[in-house]
Amino acid sequence: MPSLKDLKNRIESVKNTRKITKAMQMVAAAKLRRAQEAAEAARPYAERMDAVLGNLARTAGDSPTIPLLLRGTGREDVHLLIVATAERGLCGGFNSSIVKLARIHARKLLEAGKTVKILTVGKKGRDQLRRDWSQHFIGHVDMSEVKKLGYVNAHDIADDVLARFAAEEFDVATIFYSEFQSVMTQTPTALQLIPAKFDGEAASDTTPNYEYEPSEEEILADLLPRSVATQIFRALLENAASEQGARMSAMDNASRNASEMIDKLTIQYNRSRQAAITTELIEIIAGAEAL
């Protein structure tokens, strides 16, 4: 049975914790608005580029001069998994859900006899994968010093990935991130970057035909590397919004749990205090009767 002093100290400790979680919730809410606006602003650009490249790819057909980023190496033996997570924790299951999806994908590839290589973006993903998958690591991107996410950050990652592809280090590249839906919902997503796949490939017969100058192959050779960087940038923006949404929700739950714990401890403290007072009164009465 804890003493009154222990209960009082614990109540104060939980109250201090609640102050921290409420402050973190407010900070996450402020950051979420900016991150959500950035993610939503990037979606139309990425979707439009996807549509344009999809139309170019259909027009080019099976030409042997199509860039490797589109037609691939002709093999699917080596897969590069880009696992993008947060640098910090205290955001519920945000990081774990992305890592879980990457692990499932990696196990399926290994069971199929494929080679898996992992490039992590964000410390939390690296820490979770390090124990069982460290032998598959080929690199890590540290984003801890990035105060404001910009296109240049995605461009640097894309340059590294494209350089590895040019060096024939892998055949297929897939990025794992969390797509922001709402404060309560973030969806773990796997997006294949190389060879490029476009949602608009199955266009209807009503899609207009365009004549391109220069040729489709030349335009694709210029736009495909930009598309890789754009998709990575979008994934990072979606991650940023999802992280703040998950942290806001997690800190709200933590604050609620702290409040409930304070109420329970306060009741326990009052009961213990009342029991102590009752015991003292009984002792006083018993002493007076003895006299």
N, C-alpha and C positions, 0 to 999 in steps of 0.2 A: 504494500500500500504506500504510494508516494506521499511525502509530507506536504504540508500546505505551501512551504517555500518552493519545493520542487514543482508543484502545480502552477504556482504563480509565475515562476521563471519560464516554464514551458508555454504558458499563455502569452507572455511577452515575446517569446521567441517566435511563436506562430504569427503573432500580430506583425512583427517586423518582416517576416517572410511574405505576409499578405501585402504589405506596403510595396515590396519589391516586385511581386507578380503583377500588382495593379499598375505600377509604373511601367513595367515591360509591356503590358497589354496596351497602354496608351501610346507608347513609342511605336509598337508594331502597327497600331491602327493608323498612326500618322504616316509611317513608311509605306503601308499597304496602299494607300490612295495613290501615291506617286508611282509605285511599282505596278499597280493595276492599270493605270493610265498608259504607262510605257508599254506594257504587254499588249494591251488592246490596240494601241496605235501601230504596233509592229505587225499585227496579224494581217491587215489588208495588203500591206506591201509584200509580205512573204507569200500570201495566197495568190496575188497577182503575178508575181515572178514565177511561181509554180505553174500557173496557167499558161504563161507565155512560153516557158521552157517546154511544157508538155506539148504545146502546139508545134514548136520547133522540132521536137523529137519525132512527132508523128510525120511531119513533113519530110524530115531527113530520111525516114524509113530505116532500112538496114544497110545504109551506105558504109563501106569499109573505112571511110575517113571520119566517121563519128568519133568524138573524143572518148578516151578510155573511161572518163568519169561517168559517161552515160552507158556505154555498152559493156563496161567491166572488163576484167582480164580474161573472162571465159572460164574462170575457176571460182569455186567457193570453198576453198580449203582452209584459208586463214581468215579469221574474223576479228576485227578490232571493235571492242566495246568501249564507248566513251560514256563514263558514268558521271553525270553532273549532279552534285549535291551541294549542300550549304557548308559554309565554314564554321558555323556555330550550331549548337544544339538548342534544347528547350523549345522545340517546335513540334511536339507530338510525334506522330509517326511519319512525318514528311520525308526524312532521310531514309528511314528503314524501308518504306514502301518502294522507293526508287531502287535501292540496293537489292531488295527482294526480287523485283522484276528482272534486274540484271543477272542475278544468280540463277534464276529459273532458265533464262535464255542461254546462259553460259553452260549449264548442265546439259541442256538439250543438244547443244552443239558438240560438247565433248562426247556424249553418248552416240552421236552420229559420226564420230571419228574426226571431227574438225579440230583445228588449232585455234585457241582463244588467246587474244592479247587484250589487256585492259589498260586504258588511259583514264585516270581519275581527274575530275575537276571539282575541287572542294575537299576540305580535310575530313569531313564526316564520312563521306563515301569511302575514302582511302582507309580510314581507321576501321570501318566495319568489314571491309574486304581483305584487309591485310592478313588476318589470321589464316584463312583457308585458301586465299587466292593470290598470295604475294608472288608466287612463282610465275604468274601470268602477267604481272605488272611490267609495263614498258615505259611508263612516265606518269608524272603528276603535274597538274597546273595549280599553283597556289594563288588564290584570289583574296587572301586575307588582307592585303594592303589596298585592295580596290575599294574606294569610298563610293564612287558613282560608276555604275556599270555603263560601259560605252561599246560602240561597235568595234573599236580597236582591240578590246579584249577578246571578242569573238574572232576577229581577223587573225590575231596571233595564234589562237588555237587551230583555226582553219589552215594556216600556213604550215603548222607542224604536222597536221593530219595529211595534207596534200603532199608534203615532202616525203612522208613515210610511204604514201601510196606510189609516188613516183619512183621510190627506191624498191618497190615491189615487196614491202614488208607485210602487206595484207591484201586481201581480195575484196572484202566487204566490210564497211564501217557502219555502225549503228550507234546512235546517241540515245541515252536514257535520261529522262527528266520528268518533271511533274507539270502537267498542264493545269493552269488555274481555271477553276470553274466558279467558285465562290469562297467565302471565308470558311465555310464548312466542308467544301468539297475540292480536292485537288486530285487529279487523275494521273497516275504513273503512266508514262508513254514511252514507247520505243519507236524511233524514227530512223529509217535507213537513209544514210547520206550518200554512200558510194557502194555500188553504182546508183545513180540518181533514179528515184521513182517519183512519178507525178500523179496526183489525184485526178488530173484532167486528162489522163491518157485515154479514157473511155468516153470521149466526147461524141456527141450525136452527129448525124449527117448534116445538121443545120449549121455546124460550126463553119464560119467563113474561112476561105483559103486566102492566105497572104503570100505575096511575093517578097522575098527578102533580099536585101543588098547590103553587105556582101552575102555569101552563101550561108545556108543554115549551119553548116559545119563550123564555119569561122565564128559565127555569132555564139554558137554553143560553147566553143572553146574559150570564149571570153567570159560568158555569163555563168557557166557551170561552177568555176571556182568561187565566184561571187555568191552563187546560190548556196554553196556549202557554208560559207561564212554567215550568210543571212539566216540559214536554218539554225546554226549554232547560236547566233545572237538571239533569235526568237526563243530558243530553248532556255537560254540563260535568263531572259526577261520573264518567261513563264515561271521559271524556278524562283526568281526573286519575289514575284507576287505570291506564289504558292507558299513560300517560306514564311512571309509575313502573315499571310492568312492563317496558316497552321499555328504559328507562334501566338497570334492574337487569340485563337480559339483555345490553345493549350493553357495560356496564362489566365484566361477567363475561368476555365475549369479549375485551375490551381487556386485561384482566389476564392472561388465558391467552396472548394474543399477546405481551405484554410478557415473560412468563416464558420463552416459546420464544425470543424474541430475546435475552434475557439468556444463555440456555444456548448459543446459537450464537456470541454475542460472546465468551463466556468460553472456548469451545473455540478460537476464532480468536486470542484473547489468549494462551492457553497455548501454542499452536503458534508464534506469533510470538516469544514469550519463549524457548521452547525453541530456535528457530532462531537467535535472537540469542546465546544461551549457547553453542550449538554453534559458531557463527562465531567467538566470542571464544576458545574452546578451540583451534580450529584455528589461529588467529593466534598464540596462545601457543606451541603445539607447533612451528609453523613457525619462530617466532623462536628457540626453544631449539635447534632443529636447525641453524639458520644460525650459531649460536655454536660 
